[in-house]
Amino acid sequence: MKQLQIANHTFDWGSRTYVMGILNVTPDSFSGDGIIAQGDAVQVSFEQARCFLAAGCDILDVGGESTRPGSQLVDAAAEKKRVIPVIEALIREFPDALISIDTYKAEVAEAALTAGARIVNDVWALRADPGLSKVVFSFQCPVILMHNRSNPASVEVKEHLGNAYTGSEYKNLIEEVKRELMDSVTIARAAGIPDERIILDPGIGFGKTVDHNLELICRLDEIRSLGFPVLLGASRKSFIGYTLDLPPDQRVEGTAAAVAVGITRGADIVRVHDVEPIRRVVKMTDAIVRAKK
């Protein structure tokens, strides 16, 4: 698997696990950390990013539309109004920081990349907006392709635990996730995006039951066997809440367990809300997994 070079950042896959910190520039994040709800979005984002970077965060992932089950869709104009000032401010304050834009809309991605973002993180894996693959190719940037079978009509609501997708039907979970991810890889390749700029995400929590999510993490090595780096986004998600019977703000230990096991199964990037404690978990797990035998 080739190294990925983004500006002055080198991703040497397999040498260590990289940490992506979540900046939700939304009022309605499932995890309760929506930046818009906390005050001035630019200032709150700056403070959060500063803490993330000080804790050893490798990528700042900026998103302007919540993917929380049952959340309201946001049009491109509103999404840009949320994320572009934040990205511009982060670039001014942290010029060496690596920023990804969490969007499935070509218009938003283009504006974000122009503002200084370097990676596109698409929860619909190039299947929601046909123009997005062209934007990724044009900017010669990496793209994260996430498996997603979410159905807005199939949301279970529990006051204590929050909303969760009830899950799609799978005859063979791992094989179907692999096949659908490779369908998106085919779209990327057809647009001229080289394999070394493609990262796969099995889509924990997106159209999957608790058992599906647990199985995906346990068998993450089978996703990585496709030959691409793998991002694991399990942080604070409902499968942890349902397993431990805990609300989102009490799921750091469950997230840590998912991250540690995910790393043993080959996760290359972990996307998390609680960067400081999870960065420690990552460092310790890496030390064990990569110890000389």
Beta strands, then each sheet from edge to edge (+ up, - down):
strand 1: 4-6
strand 2: 9-11
strand 3: 18-24
strand 4: 59-63
strand 5: 99-102
strand 6: 119-122
strand 7: 143-146
strand 8: 155-158
strand 9: 162-165
strand 10: 198-201
strand 11: 231-232
strand 12: 269-272
sheet 1: 1+ 2-
sheet 2: 10+ 7+ 6+ 5+ 4+ 3+ 12+ 11+
sheet 3: 8+ 9-
end
